[in-house]
């Protein structure tokens, strides 16, 4: 399954958030999208997720248009937003289990996945805590645990390490790497050069214009834009 953009352009009125971009990512890729605030990182991720309609160009997954957010999610595109999107009146574990059951995962399997994902992000003791009882960094890790448990074909994470210390940042990068090794396409936006340096490639945006930086050998392909 390949995630491809052709001439992808995102605009807000006269403001060009992402200039025309050609991108091709294959399973096993861990890509960092970097750049200053306002450079277009979040806009790119939301367009890849099918939640933002591009001004021009296309986003396809395995040759088919990603479509609107609901369609993209049904095809295995998982998005972790900066605001985490958790239900504050549910526990950490329930925030993971409920969407899994909604996606057709049996209850016992959903509970196993939730426990494993919480352990992966270092929150194995916090599953029964309400989200509103957790710190901002802990909530961020629950949102990422939910994404890991979903086992999607594409995982898009917007600033996943922004509120984390070095230990938990490394936990999350290891989790993202594990998703790529499982065969997912993983894209994260980040301001953190240490986090970006642990990825395979780095796509830097500056006022919506992209340039590529190769970081380490990888199985994916990413033609320059």
N, C-alpha and C positions, 0 to 999 in steps of 0.2 A: 504494500500500500504506500503510495507516494503522495506527499502534499506539495502542490505546485501552485505558484502564482505566475500570471503572465500580465505584464503591464499594470500591476496592481497600483492604483492611485487612490488616496484617501484625502478628501477635502472637507472643510467646514466653511461653507461660503467661499470667499476668495482665499482663505488660508489653506495652503497645501500642507497637510500633515505628513503624508508619505508620498514622495515622488515615484513615478512609475518604476515598479520593482519586479524583476523576474527572480523567482526563488524555486528551488527544487530540493526537497528533503526526503530522504529514504528512512525506513525503519532502522533503529539503532543510533540515530543522530541525537546528540545533545548540543543544542545551539544556544548561545548567549546573544541577546539583543541589547546593546549598550548605547549610551549617549546621554546628554544632559536632559534635565527636565524640559518637557515641551518638544523633544526631538522627534516624537512620533512613535515611541516604543509601544505604548498602550494601544494606540490606534491600530498599529500593525497586528498586535495579538488579537484584538477584538474583531478585526477583519478576517483573520485566519479562523476564528471561532464561529464565524457566521453571524455574529451579533451586530456587526456594523457593515452596512452596504457600501461597497467601494464606489467612488465616483467613476472610475474606469477600470478596465481589466477584469481578471477572473481569479477565483480561488477554487481549485479542484482537489478532491481526495480520491485517489485511485481512478482518475479520469472523469469523475462525475462532479458537478458543482457542489460545493459544501452546502450551499443553501442557507436558510434562516437558522437561527440558533437552535431551535427545537430539532430540526432535521439533522444539523451537525452533531448534536448531542446523541441522537439516536444512532448515528454512524460511528460513535466512539470518540468524539472530540470533547475533551475534558478541559474546562477553563477554571483556573484559580485566580479570582480577581484580587486587587489590592485590598478591597474592603472585606474580604474573606467570605461574605455571603452566607454566614452561618445563621441558623435559627436560634436566637438567644434564649428561648424558653425550653429548648431541648438540651439534653446532656451532650457531651462530646461524642460519646459512642452513638447516641441516637442520630446525631447529625450525619454520621457515616452510614448507619444501618438503614435509615428510612429511604434515602435515594436508591440504595442498592435493591431493596425490596421493590421499590417502584419500578426499577429496571428489570424485574423478573428474577432476581437472585433469591433462592430459598432462604428463609429466615436464619437457619443454623449456619449456613455458609456465609451470609451477610455478617453475622455476629463474629465468626472466625476471622473474616477479612478485616473487620473493624478493630478487633483486638490486635491483630498482627500489624496493622498500619499505625495504630497508636503507639505500639512498642517501637516501631521503626523510627518515629519522630520523638521518642523519649517521653511519651505521655501515657505509659501503660498503667499508671496509678490514677489517672485523671478521667477515665472513661465515664464515671458516674457524676462528674461535676457538671453543673449547668454552665453553658457558654458564658453567661454573664458573671460567673464566678472566676473565670480565667483571665489572666493578663493578656495584653494585646499580642505579645509574642506567642503565648500558648494558643490563642485563638488562631493565629496564623498557621501554627503547626497542625492544628486540628483540620483546617481547610486543606492543607497539603495531604494529611492522612486520608481525608475523604477522597482526594484525587487519586492517591496511590491505590486505595481499595477498589476504585472503579475499574482499574485495569483497562484503560482506554487505548485506542490506537494512536491517538494524538493527545499530548498533555501540554497545555499552554499555561504558564505560571507568570503572573505579573508581579515583579519585585518580591519573590518568595522569601528572600533572606533579609529584608529591609529592617525588621525589628528584632533580629536574632543576634546572640553573641556568637563567638567563634565556634564553640562546641556545637551549638544547635545549627549554625550555618552549615558546618561540615556534615551533620546528620542529614540535612535536607538535600545537599548536593549529592551525597551518597544515595539517597532515595531516588533522586532524579536520574542519576546514573544507572541505578538498578532498573528503572523503568525503560531506559533506552536499551539496556542489555536484554531486557525481556522482549524487545522488538518494537517498542513504541517510538514515535517521533516526539521529541521533547524540545520545547522552545521556552526559554525564560528570559524576561527582561530584567535588567539589573543595573544599579549604579555601582555595584561592588566589584572592583577589579579582581579581588581574590576569588570570588565566586565565578566570575567570567573566565578566569584563568584555568578553572577546572573543567571547562567545557571543551568540546571538540573544535568548534568554530565560534568566531565572534563576528556578528554583523553590527557595525557601528552606524547609528543614524545621527545626522547632524542637520537640523532643520529639514528633516524628512528625506535627506539624501543618504544613500547607503554605500558603504564600502566594506569589503570583507577582510578578515584576518584569520589565517589558519593557525590553530593552536596546537593540534596534535593529530595524528592519523585517525581517520574515522571511516565508517562504512557508508556514510551518506554522501550526497553530492550537493554542492551549492554553487552554481555558476554565479559569477560576479554580476552586479546590477549596475 
